[in-house]
Amino acid sequence: MNRYDPTGSCDQTRALLLDMAEGSLDGAEAEAVRVHVADCPSCAADLRALSASWAALPDAKPASPSAEVRRRVLGRASAPVGSAPAGRPEAAAWSVRHWVGAAAVVMLATASAVGVSQLTRGPGAPGVSQGDLTAPGGRTQLALGDPIPSFAARDVFTGEPVSLDELRGDVVILNVWATWCLPCESEMPSMERLYRDLGPRGLRIVALSIDRESTHMVRRWVEERGLTFTVLHDSDGAFERAFAGSGVPETYVFDRAGALVQHVVGPRRWDEPASASHLSGLLQSDG
């Protein structure tokens, strides 16, 4: 039986927000939280902020909750400035407003540290093919020079499957994100501006949502922000199982030949001059 029903109060919902942020809440309780958050802007903002704080810790991986990480997330929120983090309290005992304040500090620190970091791995093993996605132990990392994977997910507007490797011939930005990720939301407007500027020249932006929420909720989130580039929904976590990512947001840039040329961890202002100039150069290439 659920600890509360979908019409529960904000206090009841907030008692489970940390579990939701870390990815350890599922089933009926997760759906109940989603129902409440969908109709409560305050709780929705709290969940996004807490999720950003969770994602900012390098060892806080979705679906792999750690008691120590949970303790430090809440410790950041509850401990006075300059003091050592306290032990993990029960989630219901702490006001989510403390979590939000801590999340803002963590998010700013993370944005300055990794927001514009570009990983420069050398060429590695061949890229993952569709067949590899179901192979035991097939989880890998994309390296510079690898081909764009033949991974497919459904478009949130049309419902039709879109395969990434079919986009070969265009410059493709593949952005892995989630609606609960505040840094993801912060970079979306710059991606939209970039797309409107360079889309007519052959730039494809594909935002791959890893939300466990319904496609309808993801589509509504996208509509509310006026995004016009392609948005796909990987609701069953196939991309996460196939590739060893670094969290969200995470972005891969492929040239016209379909080769990975840039890997960015964290949020970025995609329409800033340096980034836009680099992408313009890729668009001028024949691949």
Phi, psi and omega in degrees: 000142179296153174287344176200165181261168184300343179262015182298167182285169177299321180299319178294320179295315183296336178297339182248003184296323180296318177299322179293318182295323184277350178089013182264358179261129179215184177069214186294324180294318178298318180296323179296319177297316181299319180298314181293313183297325181298333183250007183230097182303326181295311179292326178297317179295321178297318180295318179297318181292317179294321178296323178295320178295319178298311184293337183289339179277126187297335181259014178263088184260137177303143178068006176228061185297139179240131179300324180293318178295316178302317180299318182288324177300311180286330177297321177300324185280327189263335186281140175297156180303131178089353181263165178284145179301140178278170177292162185291120173277173172292142184303322184290343185276350184243138178290134179295342177296327174295319180299318183296318178298316179294322181298323180297318179295314180297319182297317180295319179295320180294318180299321181286331183277315186234001186301327181240021181285137176243120178282139183236069176282149175281168179304138181238213181292163179304152181296160182287133177262171180300324179295326180293338185298332182255002181283139178301135179069020184281359181296130184214183175238138175285134179245157179305134182096343179292149178286155176299131186288153177273062180258136182237143174212165186272139175293131185291342180264316184267337184078359181274145178289140177238123179262129185299320184291345176285350180270001178304136185113337172254161168279126188242128170256115177256112183251119179265124189210180176208152182294333182277357185269108183296318176299327176298313181298324184292332182268347183300317180301322179291328176292320179296317179296319178298317181296318180294331180278314188254351179304317180297343180266000177114013176274127175249126173251124180238112179262114184261106179281133177256017180299142173272359178286175180290155177299327179300317180292321177296316179299319179296320178300316181294316180298319182297336182257004174065034180279136185243354177280174184290131177235123179249158181236117177256073189289338183260007175076022182297320181294318179298322179290329185275329187233138180275083182280177182250014182108193180235147352284152176217135189229137178241135179245126180245139179279183184297334178280355179087017180262141178289122182242348181204139179225117185243128176254126181098173183285155179212152170271100191286342180262010176293155189306315183297316181292314180297323179294318179298316181291324177298321177297321178294323180292333180282343181281148177278353184078000000 
